[in-house]
Amino acid sequence: MSLKTIKNVREEKWAELKSIAAKHRIPMGKLLESMVDTYSKNNEDGWKRILHGRKDLTDAEAEGIREVVAELRKEKWFRE
């Protein structure tokens, strides 16, 4: 077994992580593995909701907003 280090972890957070592992009676490695898996799954699910979820605006509404914004930018001399 090799020793790994984690940089930039504050003492308070390290102690909290150790206490969570002790409270659930699991090794630190298993806890970290579980945390990474959960984070990856939640992150992936979030992007699926963003990219493939229900649209808040219809395509026609979005195009209307783009036209209004383009007109305002032109009127106020902003780049398009």
Stockholm file with secondary structure:
# STOCKHOLM 1.0

chainA/1-80         MSLKTIKNVREEKWAELKSIAAKHRIPMGKLLESMVDTYSKNNEDGWKRILHGRKDLTDAEAEGIREVVAELRKEKWFRE
#=GR chainA/1-80 SS CCCCCCTTCCHHHHHHHHHHHHHTTCCHHHHHHHHHHHHHHHHHHHHHHHHHSCCSSCHHHHHHHHHHHHHHHHHTTCCC
#=GC SS_cons        CCCCCCTTCCHHHHHHHHHHHHHTTCCHHHHHHHHHHHHHHHHHHHHHHHHHSCCSSCHHHHHHHHHHHHHHHHHTTCCC
//
